[in-house]
Amino acid sequence: MFKCPVCKQTLNQEESRFICDQAHSFDKAKEGYVNLLLVQNKKSLNPGDEKGMVVSRRDFLSKGFYDVLVKTLQQQLCGLASHQKQLSMLDIGCGEGYYLRNITEQLRKTGIIERVNATGIDISKPAIQQAAKQDNSNTQYLVGSSHDLPIENQSQDLVLNIFAPLDIQETLRVLQPGGLLVKIVPGPKHLFGLKQHIYQTPCYHEEDEAVPTGFSIESCKLVKGHLSLENSIDIKNLLAMTPYYWNISQTTSAQINRLQQLETAIEFFINIYKKQQLT
Ligand SMILES: [Zn+2]
């Protein structure tokens, strides 16, 4: 299912490493993940989310603040997968694995699917380290690029993509015909309460999510919730998960860090697309 990032041949999985027939070899880390990111595909020394951000996101999500999204995703995916015996699932940009871990747990628990082959990939090594450390199942975590996925053609039934960059051509390549792309993007009022502390006149997120080329739309669902954060640590962690973290002034950042309470809407679109069959 995995392919060598150097020569693109199939990787054979051994106990302590992945190796291709050309003898390109990639060791398993002690946490169980494999780093398949080639130096030439790195745009910086440590690409992707840095450790501080990963820890903030882990601490925030583990408190269940986005439960409304996780629960809806679990229901939707159990419904979608209910007719399958086996499911190959790839989370592109899985971060520290919170969503993938919760979704696969639920799919396995319901017994709907006898075998779930789950893979999580992210360009951030600290994120993948964290993901592998927290997941005791047989989900395989990989450090790798979403623009050059070390995954075999048409090997996946389902691709998950939650608040992360996505290369549509690569996604099409790894999905089998009729395979599904489950893509989560922010809804119009997502984190509006936080934005009110950042911008003089905050705007709603624009809904410009067009159906990606090569796919047809299966469904689009808007999930709504509300967050009441009661302490500065949760608020700081939330800010560190957002793109605003990088763009705001020190003054604004200091103001937000002093907040003891924050009320905000949270909204997510769950867009499900189907890879079109070739005619
Ligand atoms: Zn190779």
Residues whose N, C-alpha, C, O or C-beta is under 5 A from the ligand:
A	BS01	ZN	C4 V6 C7 K8 C20 Q22 H24
